[in-house]
């Protein structure tokens, strides 16, 4: 599923209405689930009209995707800041930096566990689960490309293992209490630290 392009210019009133609709959609989706949610419920909670909803979004699937995009943006900011802080402390190992970003991603999921459950519960628009996996793989790929040494090729196997582990890890950490979630996030990070790119016979000096 692709996010529908939106006009770049939005009036303050329009922006406020859009924000109210997204907030209401998040509340309704959390309460009854995406499949059972209706546009009428969203606009009632937002105090808006059906017409205003369709002015900003194409429907409830579009609302869901907009919520996901905002969540992903916050996650990007969290992981970026975690890496900036780690580099400031002197960390320079590419794999370690990638795993620090992974831990920050998990901690963000714990911090926003109710929102995260919206996207990892399996109750989303048709095709969203595939998009979720693809986006998480892209996120991992960007981190691998950013933090690996310049002369190192991308290790596709490592990319698949890390992105797959993250998908499962998120589903687990958001369904545990805070202490258990944090402990699991730390354990997963320690295991990821033990993963190394494969060295094939033709790569060896």
N, C-alpha and C positions, 0 to 999 in steps of 0.2 A: 504494500500500500504506500502511495506517495502522498506527502503532505501537500494540500492545495495551496498555491501561492496566494498571498494576501497583499492588498495595497500597502505601500510603505507609509503613506500619509494617513494618520488617524487623528481625529479631533480629540481633545481632552475628554469630552463627554463620551465619544465612541470608545476610547481606550478604557474608561471607567466601566462602561457597559460590558466590554469584552472581558475585563478582569473579573467582574461580578459573575458573568456566565461561566467562566472557567472555574471559579471558586465553587459555584453551585454544582457544576458538573462533577467536580471531585467529590463533593459531599454526597451527591446522589449515587455516584458509582460505588463509593465505599459502602454505602448503606444497603443498596439492593443489588449491586453488581451491574456490569455493563449491559449484559444481555437483557435484563429485566427493566433497565432504566428507560424512561421515556423523555422525549423533548419537553413535553408539557410539565413534567416534574422539575426539570432543570430551570425552565423559565419562571416557574412558580417560586422556587427557592431564591432565584436571582432577583425577583421582583421586576422582571423584564417581559417583553412580548415575544411571541413566536417569530414575528417579523424581524425583530432586532437580532435574534439568534441566527436566523438565516442570512442576515446582512453580514455577519462576521464569520459564520461557519456554514458548511454544507449539510451538517447534521451531527448526530451524536458521535459518529465515528471520527469526524473532524475534530470535535471537542476533545475526544480521547487522545488523538494524535498530538494535538496542541499541548495538552497536559504532559505527554511523554517528552515532547521536545523541550519544554521548560525544565523538566526533571533532568534530562540529559545535559542541558546547559549548566545547571547547578552542579552536576557531577563532574563535568569538565573543569569547572572552576575549582572544585575541591581537589581533584587529582593534580591539577596544575600547581596549586599552592603547596600541596604536600611535597612535590618534587622540587619546587623552588626552595622550600625550607630545608629539604635534605641536602641539596647542593650547597646551601649556605653553611651547613654543618660539615661540609667536606666530602660528602658522598659523591663518587664519580662513576662507580661501576654501573654499566648500562642495565644489566639484568636486575641488580638490586634496586635501581631507580624505577624500573618497570613494576617491580613487585611492591614498592612503596606506593606507587600510583594505584595498584590493585587493592591494597589495603585501604587506601583513602576512599576508593569506590565502595568497598564493602561498608565502611564506617558511615558513609553518606546514606547507604541503603538502610542501615540500622537507625540513623537519625530520622529518616523519613520513612519509617517502616510501613505506615498506613498507605502512603502514596506508592511506595515500591510494590506493595502487594497488588495494587491495581494492574501493574504491568507484568507481574510474574505469576499471576494466579491461573492463567490460561483462559480467563474470561475477558476477551477483548474482541475487537473487530476481526472479521475474516482476514486471514493472512498476516495478522499482527505478530504471531509467534515466530514466523519466519523472519519478519522484519526485525524483531527483537534480537534473534540470534545473529542476524547479519550485522546489526549495529554494534553489538558487543564484540563481534569479530573485528569490525572496522576500528573500534576503539582500541582493542588490543594491538592490532596491526600498526596503528599510528604510534602507539607507545613503543612498540618494538623498533619501528623505523626511526623514531626520534632518539631513543636511548642506546641503540646498539652502536658499536664502533663502525666508523665510516667504511672500512674495507670488509665488513662482515656481511655475507648474504643473509636474506631473511630465511629463517628456519621455519618452513611451513608446518612441520610436525609440532614444533614448540608452540606456534601460534594457535593451532587447533586445540592442543592440550590446555593451554592457559585460558583461552576463551570459553572452552567447554567447562572447565573447572569453575570459572567465574559464574557462569550461568547457573550451575548447580549450587554454588556457594551462596549466591544471593537468595535463592529460594529457601535455603536452610536458615540463614542468619535472621531473616525477617520474621521467622515463626518461632523464635526462642526469646526468653527474657533477656534483659540487657546484659547481665553478667555473662550468661552462656553465649550470647551472640558475640560479644567482644572477645571472649576466649576462643571461640571458633574462628573468628576473623584472624586473630593472631596465629593460630595453629595453621590455618590455610596459607598465610603469608610465609611462615617458616618452611612449609613444604614446597611452596613455589620457589623459595630461595635455593632449594636443592636441585631444581631443574636446570639443566644446561643444554645449549644447542648441541645437536649431534655432530660429531666429527667423523666424516666418512673417510674411507681409505684414500680417496683421491684428493682430500683436503689436507692431508698430513704432509709435513715437510719431508 
